[in-house]
Amino acid sequence: MSLPLSLSTLIKRFSSGDSLEGAILVYHQELLKWNQRINLVSRKETDLYHHFEDSLHFAITLPLGAQVVDVGSGGGFPGLVSQIARPDCHFTLFEPTQKKVAFLQHIAVRLAPTATIRCERVEGPPGPEFFGHAVCKAFTDLHSWETLMTGRAKELWFLASQPQMESMGSLWHVHSEWHHETHGRRYLLHKTCN
C-alpha cells in the first residue's frame, strides 16, 4: 500500500523519513482494524490519511525537545503521530475513554514508547502541571479550547477547518495552511498565552 503524494512529500521533511513512512503504514492498518470495534475516527470516512497529514503539519512546527499535551487524543491525532515523527519531543496524551486509551497504548508500545498516555480529563482548575505546548484537533471549539488551556500551557495550537478558522479571535494567528483533496483547506492556528 502506498501513501498519498501530499503525505509522502510531507514525510520527507522529517529526518526519519523512511522509518516514519513505515510507522504510518503500520499505524493506519492498526487504526482500520481497531476502528471496527471502537469509534476512533468516523466510520463514514474513506480517507483516513488526512489525519496523519494534519498531525505532521503540527509536528514539524515544534522546537527541539518540546513538552506537548494533546487533549482529547481519541485515535492519537495529532499527539501520538507527532510523537512518532518527533522522538526528540515529549507528548502527554489525555483521553478519558478507556477503550481509546487501550488503542493509544497499543500503538505507543510499537511506535512511540516515550509517549505518556493518561486516561483522564483535563477539565477543572489548572493544577501544578504546566506544558510548553498544547494541541487540539476535533476535541472542542476554539473558544472553549482557549478557556480550558489558559494557565496550563504557554503555546496553544488548534488544527482547524475553514469554518473553525473563521471564528478565531484577534489573538490567534494562522501559523500554516494546506489543502486536502477530500477535506478542503486546513489551518494550524497558534496563540501564545501570557
Secondary structure as UniProt FT lines:
FT   HELIX           5..11
FT   TURN            12..13
FT   TURN            15..16
FT   HELIX           17..35
FT   TURN            36..37
FT   TURN            43..44
FT   HELIX           49..59
FT   TURN            60..61
FT   TURN            64..65
FT   STRAND          67..71
FT   TURN            74..78
FT   HELIX           79..85
FT   TURN            87..88
FT   STRAND          90..94
FT   HELIX           98..111
FT   TURN            113..114
FT   STRAND          116..118
FT   STRAND          131..137
FT   HELIX           142..149
FT   TURN            150..152
FT   STRAND          153..161
FT   HELIX           162..165
FT   TURN            166..167
FT   TURN            170..171
FT   STRAND          173..180
FT   TURN            181..183
FT   STRAND          184..192
//
